[in-house]
């Protein structure tokens, strides 16, 4: 018997446009012979399902149900394809936990912690073989912040919203004169800002997921951006960056990365598929943790679908397994 799946997308942040693109790919690749899929759009003003005639049907938030043609539709599980708030920061997860509806992402606590880059680094920094860049974390845009940065960190560094995604509001700072403008830009996106020293090296990202046979690591992707760093444009505009999957690593590096990726997944108590961004430092090959994405992009240009295909699997099979594990 088919399972009824809610595919949630949209969101409250600038990443909503990416969420819609991810949901389109997910919907296209969910097995129609096994699942009845309803794409639910979540916005600050409305939660709704849009039918084939473009009519909008509001979700009853009391039990996350739909009324269609006089029939009540309830859901066996939720596929979360919503980046940023409320789909990646634990809010939706907590809501579904209260309703006892299983979902494909990390739980509420892990999602909330992992959305906060500074807190995540504090948790994973003791994992063997893992390094984190020196950093400062700020909770208000105070004039003294610039002096603190100049006194504690070495140029260049990245200034970024602590709870943001898709590199929105992020700046690479090369001189002291650029600090305040970068802080202003980051604080425009978030109430917390993280400033990290730049690590020279090769940038990679790697998918990890829990399947029917336990925790699995996907082939890593090496990122070569024509921009100053892997920013919003480089991530979502074809041709701006080169993505090599599998990434170029020797056997020793590959073994190290795969073990650290599993350790991070376990340490943060992850579920579903996540994507871990890291740098292999130039000259040392040391693994520097950047961040973890608990609802990684699934659009046509996104990296997880590339890695799934590189692992010899179809996207259809992969999504089916993510749902089967939670049912």
TITORBA-671516 format. One record per residue: x, y, z of N, C-alpha, C in turn; residue number from 1. Coordinates in steps of 0.1 Angstrom, whole numbers, plus 5000, padded with zeros to 4 digits. Each point is the difference from the previous one (the first is absolute). Layout:
<recs>
> X, Y, Z, X, Y, Z, X, Y, Z, NUM .
...
</recs>
This chain:
<recs>
> 5008, 4988, 5000, 4992, 5012, 5000, 5009, 5013, 5000, 1 .
> 4996, 5009, 4992, 5008, 5012, 4999, 5000, 5008, 5013, 2 .
> 5012, 5007, 5003, 5001, 5009, 5011, 4997, 5014, 4995, 3 .
> 4994, 5008, 5009, 4997, 5014, 4997, 5011, 5009, 5006, 4 .
> 5007, 5007, 4991, 5012, 5008, 5004, 4997, 5015, 4997, 5 .
> 5003, 5008, 5010, 5000, 5014, 4999, 5014, 5005, 4997, 6 .
> 5002, 5007, 4988, 5012, 5006, 4997, 5000, 5015, 5003, 7 .
> 5006, 5004, 5011, 4999, 5014, 5004, 5012, 5008, 4994, 8 .
> 4996, 5012, 4996, 5009, 5009, 4993, 4996, 5015, 5003, 9 .
> 5008, 5009, 4994, 4997, 5014, 5003, 5009, 5005, 5010, 10 .
> 4994, 5007, 5011, 5008, 5005, 5011, 4999, 5014, 5002, 11 .
> 5007, 5005, 5011, 4999, 5014, 5004, 5012, 5008, 4997, 12 .
> 5010, 4995, 4993, 5013, 5007, 4997, 5002, 5001, 4985, 13 .
> 5012, 5006, 4997, 5004, 5002, 4986, 5003, 4987, 4993, 14 .
> 5001, 4989, 5008, 5002, 4987, 4994, 4988, 4993, 4995, 15 .
> 4988, 5007, 5001, 4988, 4994, 4996, 5000, 4996, 4985, 16 .
> 5006, 5009, 4992, 5001, 4997, 4986, 5007, 4987, 4997, 17 .
> 5011, 4998, 5008, 5007, 4987, 4998, 4992, 4988, 5005, 18 .
> 4992, 5002, 5010, 4991, 4990, 5005, 4991, 4995, 4989, 19 .
> 4994, 5010, 4993, 4990, 4997, 4990, 5007, 4991, 4989, 20 .
> 5012, 5004, 4996, 5008, 4993, 4990, 5003, 4986, 5005, 21 .
> 5004, 4998, 5013, 5003, 4987, 5005, 4987, 4991, 5000, 22 .
> 4989, 5006, 5004, 4987, 4993, 5001, 4996, 4994, 4986, 23 .
> 5003, 5008, 4989, 4996, 4996, 4987, 5008, 4987, 4996, 24 .
> 5013, 5000, 5004, 5008, 4988, 4997, 4995, 4988, 5008, 25 .
> 4998, 5003, 5013, 4995, 4989, 5009, 4987, 4994, 4995, 26 .
> 4991, 5009, 4997, 4987, 4995, 4995, 5001, 4992, 4988, 27 .
> 5008, 5004, 4991, 5002, 4993, 4987, 5006, 4986, 5002, 28 .
> 5008, 4998, 5011, 5007, 4988, 5002, 4994, 4991, 5011, 29 .
> 4989, 5004, 5006, 4994, 4991, 5010, 4992, 4990, 4992, 30 .
> 5001, 4987, 5004, 4993, 4989, 4993, 4985, 5001, 5001, 31 .
> 4994, 5003, 4989, 4985, 5002, 4999, 4993, 4987, 5003, 32 .
> 5007, 4988, 4997, 4993, 4987, 5003, 5000, 4997, 5014, 33 .
> 5008, 5007, 5008, 5000, 4997, 5015, 4995, 5011, 5009, 34 .
> 5000, 5012, 4994, 4997, 5012, 5009, 4989, 5009, 4993, 35 .
> 4991, 5004, 5007, 4991, 5012, 4996, 5006, 5012, 5006, 36 .
> 5004, 5009, 4992, 5008, 5012, 5005, 4992, 5013, 4998, 37 .
> 4999, 5007, 5011, 4994, 5013, 5000, 5010, 5011, 5004, 38 .
> 5003, 5009, 4991, 5010, 5011, 5002, 4993, 5011, 5008, 39 .
> 5005, 5002, 5012, 4995, 5010, 5009, 5009, 5012, 5000, 40 .
> 4994, 5012, 4997, 5008, 5012, 5000, 4998, 5007, 5013, 41 .
> 5011, 5004, 5006, 5000, 5007, 5013, 5006, 5014, 4998, 42 .
> 4991, 5010, 5003, 5005, 5014, 5000, 4997, 5006, 5013, 43 .
> 5005, 5012, 5003, 4996, 5007, 5012, 4985, 5002, 5002, 44 .
> 4993, 5000, 4989, 4985, 5003, 5001, 4991, 4988, 4998, 45 .
> 5005, 4989, 4994, 4991, 4989, 4997, 5008, 4987, 4999, 46 .
> 4993, 4989, 5003, 5005, 4987, 4997, 4989, 4993, 4991, 47 .
> 5004, 4997, 4988, 4989, 4995, 4991, 5005, 4990, 4990, 48 .
> 4991, 4992, 4995, 5002, 4991, 4989, 4993, 5006, 4987, 49 .
> 5007, 5000, 4989, 4994, 5005, 4988, 4997, 4989, 4990, 50 .
> 4988, 4998, 4997, 4996, 4989, 4992, 5003, 5002, 4985, 51 .
> 4996, 4991, 4991, 5003, 5000, 4986, 4992, 5012, 4993, 52 .
> 4990, 5006, 5007, 4993, 5011, 4994, 5004, 5013, 5006, 53 .
> 5011, 5000, 5007, 5006, 5012, 5006, 4992, 5005, 5012, 54 .
> 4991, 4992, 5005, 4992, 5004, 5012, 5008, 4996, 5012, 55 .
> 5000, 5010, 5010, 5008, 4998, 5012, 4991, 4995, 5011, 56 .
> 5005, 4989, 5007, 4993, 4994, 5011, 5009, 5002, 5013, 57 .
> 4995, 5007, 5010, 5007, 5002, 5012, 5002, 4988, 5008, 58 .
> 5012, 4999, 5006, 5003, 4989, 5010, 4993, 5003, 5013, 59 .
> 4994, 4990, 5006, 4995, 5001, 5014, 5012, 4998, 5009, 60 .
> 5005, 5010, 5006, 5012, 4999, 5008, 4998, 4993, 5013, 61 .
> 4987, 4997, 5004, 4997, 4993, 5012, 5005, 4985, 4999, 62 .
> 5000, 4995, 4988, 5004, 4986, 4999, 5008, 4998, 4986, 63 .
> 5004, 5011, 4994, 5006, 5000, 4987, 4993, 4991, 4990, 64 .
> 4988, 5004, 4997, 4991, 4992, 4991, 4995, 5009, 4989, 65 .
> 4994, 4994, 4990, 4994, 5007, 4988, 4985, 4996, 4999, 66 .
> 4992, 5009, 4995, 4986, 4996, 4997, 4999, 5002, 4985, 67 .
> 4998, 4989, 4992, 4999, 5000, 4986, 4988, 4993, 4995, 68 .
> 4991, 5007, 4994, 4987, 4994, 4995, 4992, 4994, 5011, 69 .
> 5001, 5005, 5012, 4992, 4995, 5011, 5007, 4989, 5007, 70 .
> 5012, 4996, 4995, 5008, 4989, 5007, 5012, 5006, 5007, 71 .
> 5002, 4994, 5012, 5012, 5005, 5008, 5012, 4992, 4996, 72 .
> 5011, 5007, 4997, 5013, 4994, 4996, 5009, 5001, 5012, 73 .
> 5005, 4989, 5005, 5011, 5001, 5010, 5012, 4993, 4995, 74 .
> 5012, 5002, 5006, 5012, 4996, 4994, 5008, 4989, 5009, 75 .
> 5005, 4990, 4993, 5008, 4990, 5006, 5014, 5005, 5004, 76 .
> 5005, 5010, 4992, 5014, 5005, 5002, 5001, 5013, 4993, 77 .
> 5011, 5008, 5004, 5002, 5012, 4994, 5015, 5000, 4994, 78 .
> 5001, 5004, 4987, 5013, 5002, 4994, 5003, 5015, 5001, 79 .
> 5010, 5004, 5008, 5003, 5014, 5002, 5009, 5005, 4989, 80 .
> 4995, 5008, 4991, 5008, 5007, 4990, 5000, 5015, 5001, 81 .
> 5001, 5004, 5013, 4999, 5015, 5003, 5013, 5004, 5006, 82 .
> 5007, 5009, 4993, 5013, 5005, 5005, 4998, 5012, 5009, 83 .
> 5009, 5002, 5010, 4998, 5012, 5009, 4988, 4997, 5009, 84 .
> 4995, 5011, 5006, 4989, 4999, 5009, 4987, 4999, 4993, 85 .
> 4990, 4992, 5005, 5000, 4992, 5012, 5004, 4985, 4997, 86 .
> 5006, 4997, 4989, 5002, 4986, 4996, 5013, 4994, 5004, 87 .
> 5010, 5009, 5003, 5014, 4996, 5003, 5004, 5004, 5014, 88 .
> 4992, 5007, 5007, 5005, 5005, 5013, 4992, 4993, 5012, 89 .
> 4993, 4990, 4997, 4994, 4992, 5010, 4985, 5003, 5003, 90 .
> 4995, 5011, 4995, 4986, 5004, 5003, 4990, 4990, 4994, 91 .
> 5001, 4997, 4988, 4991, 4990, 4994, 5002, 4987, 5006, 92 .
> 5012, 4996, 5003, 5003, 4987, 5006, 4993, 4999, 5014, 93 .
> 5000, 5010, 5008, 4994, 5000, 5013, 4985, 4999, 4998, 94 .
> 4994, 5007, 4990, 4986, 4999, 4997, 4996, 4986, 4996, 95 .
> 5007, 4994, 4991, 4997, 4986, 4996, 5002, 4990, 5011, 96 .
> 5010, 5002, 5009, 5002, 4992, 5011, 4987, 5000, 5009, 97 .
> 4995, 5011, 5003, 4988, 5001, 5008, 4988, 4993, 4994, 98 .
> 4999, 4999, 4986, 4990, 4994, 4993, 5003, 4985, 4997, 99 .
> 5012, 4996, 5004, 5004, 4986, 4998, 5000, 4996, 4985, 100 .
> 5004, 5009, 4992, 5002, 4998, 4985, 5015, 4999, 4997, 101 .
> 5004, 4988, 4995, 5015, 4999, 4997, 5004, 5009, 4988, 102 .
> 5013, 5004, 5000, 5005, 5009, 4989, 5014, 4996, 4997, 103 .
> 5004, 5005, 4988, 5013, 4995, 4995, 5013, 5007, 5004, 104 .
> 4998, 5010, 5009, 5012, 5008, 5004, 5005, 4996, 5014, 105 .
> 5010, 5007, 5004, 5005, 5000, 5014, 4988, 5004, 5010, 106 .
> 5001, 4996, 5012, 4990, 5004, 5010, 5001, 5015, 5003, 107 .
> 4991, 5005, 5009, 4999, 5014, 5003, 5013, 5005, 5007, 108 .
> 5005, 4993, 5009, 5012, 5004, 5007, 5012, 5001, 4991, 109 .
> 5003, 4989, 4993, 5011, 5000, 4991, 4999, 5011, 4989, 110 .
> 4988, 5002, 4995, 4997, 5010, 4989, 5003, 5014, 5006, 111 .
> 4995, 5003, 5012, 5002, 5013, 5006, 5015, 5003, 5002, 112 .
> 5007, 4990, 5006, 5014, 5001, 5003, 5009, 5002, 4987, 113 .
> 4997, 4991, 4990, 5008, 5000, 4988, 4998, 5013, 4992, 114 .
> 4988, 5006, 5002, 4998, 5013, 4993, 5009, 5011, 5005, 115 .
> 5005, 4998, 5012, 5008, 5010, 5006, 5015, 4996, 4998, 116 .
> 5007, 5006, 4991, 5013, 4996, 4996, 5010, 5000, 5012, 117 .
> 4999, 5010, 5009, 5009, 5001, 5011, 4998, 4988, 5010, 118 .
> 4987, 4997, 5003, 4997, 4990, 5010, 5004, 4986, 4994, 119 .
> 4998, 4998, 4987, 5004, 4987, 4993, 5015, 4998, 5001, 120 .
> 5008, 5010, 4998, 5014, 4999, 5000, 5005, 4996, 5014, 121 .
> 4993, 5006, 5011, 5004, 4997, 5013, 4997, 4985, 5004, 122 .
> 4990, 4994, 4994, 4997, 4986, 5002, 5009, 4991, 4993, 123 .
> 5004, 5003, 4987, 5007, 4990, 4992, 5015, 5002, 5002, 124 .
> 5005, 5010, 5006, 5015, 5003, 4999, 5008, 4990, 5007, 125 .
> 4995, 4991, 5008, 5008, 4990, 5007, 5001, 4987, 4992, 126 .
> 4993, 4999, 4989, 5001, 4988, 4992, 5014, 4998, 4994, 127 .
> 5006, 4988, 5002, 5014, 4998, 4996, 5001, 5003, 4985, 128 .
> 5011, 5007, 4997, 5003, 5004, 4986, 4993, 5012, 4994, 129 .
> 4990, 5005, 5008, 4992, 5012, 4995, 5006, 5013, 5007, 130 .
> 5001, 5010, 4991, 5005, 5013, 5005, 4989, 5011, 4997, 131 .
> 5000, 5010, 5007, 4991, 5012, 4998, 5008, 5012, 4999, 132 .
> 4996, 5010, 4992, 5008, 5012, 4998, 4997, 5009, 5013, 133 .
> 5010, 5008, 5003, 4999, 5009, 5011, 4989, 5010, 4997, 134 .
> 4992, 5004, 5010, 4988, 5008, 4997, 4996, 5009, 5011, 135 .
> 4991, 5009, 4997, 4993, 5009, 5010, 4985, 4999, 4997, 136 .
> 4992, 5000, 5011, 4986, 5000, 4998, 4994, 5012, 5007, 137 .
> 4991, 5007, 4993, 4994, 5012, 5005, 4985, 4999, 5000, 138 .
> 4994, 5006, 5011, 4985, 5000, 5002, 4994, 5013, 4998, 139 .
> 5008, 5011, 4997, 4994, 5013, 4997, 5011, 5008, 4992, 140 .
> 4995, 5009, 4992, 5009, 5007, 4991, 5005, 5012, 5007, 141 .
> 5010, 4998, 5008, 5006, 5010, 5009, 5013, 5006, 4993, 142 .
> 5002, 5013, 5002, 5012, 5006, 4993, 5013, 4993, 5005, 143 .
> 5001, 4994, 5012, 5012, 4994, 5005, 5003, 4987, 4993, 144 .
> 4991, 4994, 4992, 5002, 4987, 4994, 5012, 5000, 4990, 145 .
> 5001, 5011, 4993, 5011, 5001, 4990, 5013, 4999, 5006, 146 .
> 5002, 5007, 5012, 5013, 4999, 5007, 5002, 4987, 5005, 147 .
> 4990, 4993, 5005, 5002, 4986, 5005, 5005, 4991, 4989, 148 .
> 4994, 5001, 4989, 5004, 4992, 4988, 5014, 5003, 4997, 149 .
> 5004, 5012, 4999, 5014, 5004, 4996, 5010, 4995, 5010, 150 .
> 4996, 5000, 5013, 5009, 4995, 5011, 5001, 4985, 5001, 151 .
> 4990, 4993, 4996, 5000, 4985, 5003, 5002, 4992, 4987, 152 .
> 4997, 5005, 4988, 5001, 4992, 4988, 5009, 5006, 4990, 153 .
> 5005, 4991, 4991, 5009, 5004, 4990, 4992, 5001, 4987, 154 .
> 5003, 5010, 4992, 4995, 5002, 4987, 5005, 4989, 4990, 155 .
> 4992, 4997, 4990, 4986, 5004, 4998, 4991, 4991, 5008, 156 .
> 4987, 5004, 5001, 4990, 4992, 5007, 4986, 5001, 4993, 157 .
> 4992, 4991, 5004, 4986, 5000, 4995, 4991, 5005, 5011, 158 .
> 4991, 5009, 4996, 4989, 5005, 5009, 4987, 4995, 4995, 159 .
> 4993, 4993, 5008, 4988, 4993, 4996, 4989, 5000, 5010, 160 .
> 4987, 5000, 4996, 4989, 4998, 5010, 5002, 4987, 5006, 161 .
> 4998, 4999, 5013, 5003, 4988, 5007, 4989, 4989, 4998, 162 .
> 4988, 5005, 4997, 4989, 4990, 4998, 4995, 5000, 4985, 163 .
> 5008, 5005, 4991, 4996, 5001, 4986, 5004, 4988, 4992, 164 .
> 4995, 5001, 4987, 5004, 4990, 4991, 5002, 5005, 4986, 165 .
> 5004, 4992, 4991, 5003, 5004, 4986, 5009, 5011, 4998, 166 .
> 5009, 5003, 5010, 5010, 5011, 5000, 4993, 5014, 4999, 167 .
> 4988, 5001, 5003, 4993, 5013, 5000, 5006, 5008, 5011, 168 .
> 5004, 5013, 4997, 5005, 5009, 5010, 5014, 4997, 5004, 169 .
> 5007, 4992, 4992, 5014, 4997, 5003, 5010, 5008, 4993, 170 .
> 5011, 5004, 5006, 5011, 5008, 4994, 5014, 4995, 5003, 171 .
> 5009, 5000, 4990, 5014, 4997, 5003, 5007, 5013, 5002, 172 .
> 5005, 5002, 5012, 5007, 5013, 5003, 5015, 4999, 4999, 173 .
> 5006, 5009, 4992, 5014, 5000, 4998, 5008, 5011, 5006, 174 .
> 4992, 5011, 5005, 5007, 5011, 5007, 4991, 5005, 5011, 175 .
> 5006, 5006, 5010, 4993, 5005, 5012, 4989, 5010, 4996, 176 .
> 5002, 5007, 4989, 4990, 5010, 4996, 4987, 4994, 4995, 177 .
> 5000, 4987, 4997, 4988, 4993, 4995, 4992, 4994, 5011, 178 .
> 5005, 5000, 5013, 4994, 4992, 5010, 4985, 5005, 5003, 179 .
> 4999, 5013, 5003, 4987, 5004, 5004, 4989, 4998, 4990, 180 .
> 5003, 5003, 4987, 4990, 4997, 4990, 4996, 4986, 4999, 181 .
> 5010, 4991, 5002, 4997, 4985, 5000, 4991, 4997, 5012, 182 .
> 5003, 5006, 5012, 4992, 4997, 5012, 4986, 5005, 4997, 183 .
> 4998, 5012, 4995, 4987, 5006, 4997, 4992, 4990, 4991, 184 .
> 5007, 4995, 4990, 4993, 4992, 4990, 4995, 4987, 5007, 185 .
> 5009, 4994, 5008, 4996, 4987, 5007, 4989, 5002, 5010, 186 .
> 5001, 5011, 5008, 4990, 5003, 5010, 4986, 5004, 4993, 187 .
> 5000, 5004, 4988, 4988, 5002, 4993, 4992, 4988, 4998, 188 .
> 5007, 4988, 5000, 4994, 4987, 4998, 4997, 4992, 5013, 189 .
> 5007, 5004, 5011, 4999, 4992, 5012, 5004, 5008, 5012, 190 .
> 4996, 4995, 5012, 5003, 5007, 5012, 5013, 4995, 5006, 191 .
> 5006, 4990, 4994, 5013, 4995, 5004, 5009, 4999, 4988, 192 .
> 5013, 5004, 5002, 5009, 5000, 4989, 5013, 4992, 5004, 193 .
> 5005, 4992, 4991, 5013, 4992, 5002, 5010, 5006, 4991, 194 .
> 5012, 5002, 5005, 5012, 5004, 4992, 5011, 4990, 5002, 195 .
> 5004, 4994, 4989, 5010, 4989, 5000, 5012, 5004, 4992, 196 .
> 5012, 4995, 5004, 5012, 5002, 4992, 4999, 4991, 4988, 197 .
> 5005, 5006, 4989, 5001, 4993, 4987, 5010, 4988, 5001, 198 .
> 4996, 4988, 4995, 5009, 4989, 4999, 5003, 4997, 4985, 199 .
> 5012, 5001, 4997, 5005, 4998, 4986, 4999, 4985, 4997, 200 .
> 4993, 4996, 4990, 5000, 4986, 4996, 4989, 4997, 4990, 201 .
> 4997, 4987, 4998, 4990, 4996, 4990, 4987, 4997, 5007, 202 .
> 4989, 5006, 4994, 4987, 4999, 5007, 4992, 4988, 4994, 203 .
> 4994, 4993, 5010, 4992, 4988, 4996, 4987, 5000, 5008, 204 .
> 4991, 4992, 4995, 4987, 4998, 5008, 4996, 4985, 4998, 205 .
> 4995, 4994, 5011, 4997, 4986, 4999, 4987, 4997, 5007, 206 .
> 4992, 4991, 4993, 4987, 4996, 5005, 5001, 4988, 5009, 207 .
> 4993, 4999, 5011, 4999, 4989, 5009, 4985, 4998, 5003, 208 .
> 4996, 4987, 5000, 4986, 4997, 5003, 4999, 4987, 5008, 209 .
> 4988, 4998, 5006, 4997, 4988, 5007, 4991, 4992, 4991, 210 .
> 5005, 4988, 4995, 4992, 4992, 4992, 4995, 4987, 5007, 211 .
> 4995, 4991, 4993, 4995, 4988, 5006, 5011, 4991, 5006, 212 .
> 5013, 5002, 4995, 5011, 4993, 5005, 5009, 5008, 5009, 213 .
> 4995, 5011, 5005, 5009, 5009, 5009, 5004, 5012, 4993, 214 .
> 5010, 5007, 5006, 5005, 5013, 4995, 5009, 4997, 4988, 215 .
> 4997, 5008, 4989, 5007, 4999, 4988, 5006, 5013, 4996, 216 .
> 5012, 5000, 4994, 5007, 5013, 4995, 5000, 5000, 4985, 217 .
> 4995, 5010, 4994, 5000, 5002, 4986, 5013, 5004, 4995, 218 .
> 5003, 4999, 4987, 5013, 5005, 4994, 5000, 5016, 5002, 219 .
> 5011, 5005, 5005, 5002, 5014, 5002, 5001, 5008, 4987, 220 .
> 4996, 5012, 5001, 5001, 5009, 4988, 5010, 5011, 5003, 221 .
> 5009, 5002, 4991, 5010, 5011, 5001, 4995, 5012, 4993, 222 .
> 5000, 5012, 5007, 4995, 5012, 4994, 5011, 5009, 4996, 223 .
> 5000, 5004, 4987, 5009, 5010, 4994, 4992, 5012, 4995, 224 .
> 5000, 5011, 5008, 4992, 5011, 4996, 5008, 5011, 4993, 225 .
> 4994, 5006, 4990, 5006, 5011, 4993, 4998, 5013, 5007, 226 .
> 4992, 4999, 5011, 4998, 5012, 5008, 5010, 5000, 5012, 227 .
> 5000, 5010, 5008, 5009, 5001, 5011, 4998, 4988, 5010, 228 .
> 4987, 4996, 5001, 4997, 4989, 5009, 4987, 4994, 4994, 229 .
> 4996, 4989, 5006, 4988, 4992, 4995, 4987, 5007, 5006, 230 .
> 4997, 5012, 4993, 4989, 5008, 5005, 4987, 4996, 4994, 231 .
> 4989, 5008, 5002, 4987, 4996, 4995, 5000, 4998, 4985, 232 .
> 5006, 5010, 4993, 5001, 4999, 4985, 5007, 4987, 4996, 233 .
> 5012, 4997, 5006, 5008, 4989, 4996, 4992, 4987, 5003, 234 .
> 4992, 5000, 5011, 4992, 4987, 5003, 4989, 4998, 4991, 235 .
> 4993, 5010, 4995, 4988, 4998, 4992, 5000, 5005, 4986, 236 .
> 5011, 5005, 4995, 5000, 5004, 4986, 5009, 4991, 4992, 237 .
> 4995, 4993, 4990, 5008, 4990, 4992, 5012, 5007, 4994, 238 .
> 5012, 4993, 5001, 5012, 5005, 4994, 5009, 5009, 5008, 239 .
> 4994, 5005, 5011, 5008, 5009, 5009, 5011, 4992, 5008, 240 .
> 4996, 4988, 5003, 5010, 4991, 5008, 5001, 4987, 4993, 241 .
> 5011, 4994, 5002, 5002, 4986, 4995, 4999, 4990, 5012, 242 .
> 4991, 4990, 4998, 4998, 4990, 5011, 5005, 4987, 4995, 243 .
> 5010, 4994, 5006, 5005, 4987, 4996, 4996, 4990, 5010, 244 .
> 4992, 4990, 4995, 4995, 4989, 5008, 5004, 4987, 4993, 245 .
> 5007, 4991, 5007, 5007, 5001, 5013, 5011, 5010, 5000, 246 .
> 5002, 5007, 5011, 5011, 5010, 5001, 5013, 4993, 5000, 247 .
> 5010, 5008, 4997, 5014, 4994, 4999, 5007, 4999, 5013, 248 .
> 5000, 4988, 5006, 5006, 4997, 5012, 5008, 4987, 4999, 249 .
> 5012, 5000, 5007, 5007, 4987, 5000, 4993, 4991, 5010, 250 .
> 5005, 4987, 5001, 4993, 4990, 5008, 5001, 5004, 5015, 251 .
> 5011, 5006, 5005, 5001, 5004, 5014, 4990, 5011, 5003, 252 .
> 4999, 5010, 4991, 4990, 5011, 5002, 4986, 4995, 5000, 253 .
> 4997, 4991, 4990, 4987, 4995, 4999, 4995, 4992, 5013, 254 .
> 5010, 4992, 5005, 4997, 4992, 5012, 4997, 5009, 5012, 255 .
> 5009, 5011, 5001, 4998, 5009, 5011, 4987, 5008, 4999, 256 .
> 4996, 5004, 4988, 4988, 5008, 4998, 4988, 4992, 5003, 257 .
> 5000, 4987, 4995, 4988, 4992, 5002, 4998, 4997, 5015, 258 .
> 5011, 4998, 5007, 4998, 4997, 5014, 4995, 5012, 5008, 259 .
> 5006, 5012, 4997, 4996, 5012, 5007, 4985, 5003, 4996, 260 .
> 4996, 4998, 4988, 4986, 5003, 4996, 4991, 4992, 5008, 261 .
> 5003, 4987, 5002, 4992, 4991, 5008, 5000, 5005, 5015, 262 .
> 5011, 5004, 5005, 5001, 5004, 5014, 4992, 5013, 5002, 263 .
> 5000, 5009, 4991, 4992, 5012, 5001, 4985, 4997, 5000, 264 .
> 4996, 4991, 4991, 4986, 4995, 4999, 4996, 4994, 5014, 265 .
> 5008, 4992, 5005, 4997, 4993, 5013, 5000, 5010, 5012, 266 .
> 5011, 5009, 5000, 5001, 5009, 5011, 4988, 5010, 5001, 267 .
> 4995, 5004, 4989, 4989, 5009, 4999, 4986, 4993, 5001, 268 .
> 5001, 4987, 5000, 4987, 4992, 5000, 4992, 5003, 4988, 269 .
> 5006, 4999, 4988, 4992, 5004, 4988, 4991, 4989, 4995, 270 .
> 4991, 5004, 4992, 4990, 4990, 4993, 4999, 5005, 4986, 271 .
> 4995, 4991, 4991, 4998, 5004, 4986, 5013, 5002, 4994, 272 .
> 5000, 5009, 4989, 5012, 5003, 4993, 5005, 5014, 5004, 273 .
> 5013, 5002, 5003, 5006, 5013, 5003, 5012, 5002, 4990, 274 .
> 5004, 5012, 5000, 5012, 5003, 4992, 5010, 5008, 5008, 275 .
> 5012, 4995, 5001, 5011, 5006, 5008, 5010, 5007, 4991, 276 .
> 5002, 5013, 5002, 5010, 5007, 4992, 5013, 5001, 5008, 277 .
> 5011, 4998, 4993, 5013, 5000, 5006, 5011, 5004, 4990, 278 .
> 5012, 5004, 5006, 5011, 5003, 4992, 5012, 4991, 5004, 279 .
> 5007, 4995, 4990, 5013, 4993, 5003, 5011, 5011, 4999, 280 .
> 5006, 5003, 5011, 5010, 5011, 5000, 5011, 4997, 4991, 281 .
> 5005, 5011, 4993, 5011, 4999, 4991, 5013, 4997, 5008, 282 .
> 5007, 4990, 4996, 5013, 4997, 5006, 4999, 4989, 5011, 283 .
> 4989, 5000, 5007, 4998, 4990, 5011, 4990, 4989, 4998, 284 .
> 4990, 5004, 4991, 4989, 4990, 4998, 4991, 4999, 5012, 285 .
> 5001, 5009, 5009, 4992, 4999, 5012, 4985, 5004, 4996, 286 .
> 4991, 4993, 5007, 4985, 5001, 4998, 4995, 5012, 5008, 287 .
> 4996, 5011, 4994, 4994, 5011, 5007, 4985, 5000, 4997, 288 .
> 4992, 4999, 5011, 4986, 5000, 4999, 4995, 5014, 4997, 289 .
> 4991, 5002, 4990, 4994, 5013, 4998, 4986, 5000, 5006, 290 .
> 4991, 4991, 4995, 4986, 5000, 5006, 4993, 4987, 4995, 291 .
> 4988, 4998, 5006, 4992, 4989, 4996, 4986, 5005, 4996, 292 .
> 4995, 4994, 4989, 4987, 5004, 4995, 4990, 4988, 5003, 293 .
> 4990, 5002, 5008, 4992, 4989, 5004, 4988, 4998, 4990, 294 .
> 4998, 5010, 4991, 4990, 4998, 4989, 5007, 5005, 4988, 295 .
> 5009, 4992, 4994, 5008, 5004, 4989, 4992, 5002, 4987, 296 .
> 5004, 5009, 4991, 4993, 5002, 4988, 4999, 4988, 4991, 297 .
> 4988, 5000, 4993, 4997, 4988, 4992, 4996, 5005, 4986, 298 .
> 5003, 5013, 4996, 4997, 5005, 4987, 5009, 4993, 4989, 299 .
> 4997, 5004, 4988, 5007, 4994, 4989, 5015, 5003, 5000, 300 .
> 5004, 5011, 5006, 5014, 5004, 5001, 5006, 4996, 5014, 301 .
> 4992, 4993, 5008, 5005, 4997, 5014, 5010, 4988, 5000, 302 .
> 5007, 4999, 5011, 5011, 4991, 5001, 4996, 4986, 5004, 303 .
> 4990, 4999, 5009, 4996, 4986, 5005, 4995, 4991, 4988, 304 .
> 4992, 5005, 4991, 4996, 4992, 4989, 5013, 4995, 4991, 305 .
> 5009, 5009, 4999, 5013, 4996, 4993, 5007, 4989, 5007, 306 .
> 5001, 5001, 5013, 5007, 4990, 5008, 4992, 4986, 5000, 307 .
> 4987, 5001, 5000, 4992, 4988, 5000, 5003, 4992, 4987, 308 .
> 5000, 5008, 4989, 5002, 4994, 4987, 5014, 4994, 4999, 309 .
> 5010, 5007, 5006, 5014, 4996, 5000, 5002, 4987, 5008, 310 .
> 4990, 4998, 5010, 5001, 4988, 5008, 4993, 4988, 4993, 311 .
> 4995, 5002, 4987, 4994, 4990, 4993, 4985, 4997, 5003, 312 .
> 4994, 5010, 5005, 4986, 4999, 5004, 4991, 5010, 4992, 313 .
> 4987, 4997, 4999, 4991, 5010, 4994, 4995, 5008, 5012, 314 .
> 4996, 5013, 4996, 4994, 5009, 5010, 4987, 4994, 5005, 315 .
> 4992, 4993, 4991, 4988, 4993, 5004, 5002, 4990, 5012, 316 .
> 5010, 4992, 4998, 5004, 4990, 5010, 5004, 5006, 5013, 317 .
> 5008, 5011, 4999, 5005, 5007, 5012, 4989, 5006, 5008, 318 .
> 4991, 5007, 4993, 4988, 5006, 5008, 4991, 4990, 5006, 319 .
> 4998, 4989, 4993, 4992, 4989, 5005, 5006, 4994, 5013, 320 .
> 5013, 4999, 5000, 5007, 4994, 5012, 4999, 5010, 5012, 321 .
> 5001, 5013, 4997, 4999, 5010, 5011, 4986, 5000, 5006, 322 .
> 4990, 4997, 4992, 4986, 4999, 5006, 4998, 4987, 5007, 323 .
> 5005, 4989, 4994, 4998, 4987, 5006, 5006, 4999, 5014, 324 .
> 5012, 5006, 5002, 5006, 4999, 5012, 4992, 5006, 5012, 325 .
> 4992, 5010, 4997, 4992, 5007, 5010, 4986, 4994, 5002, 326 .
> 4996, 4992, 4991, 4986, 4994, 5002, 5000, 4988, 5009, 327 .
</recs>
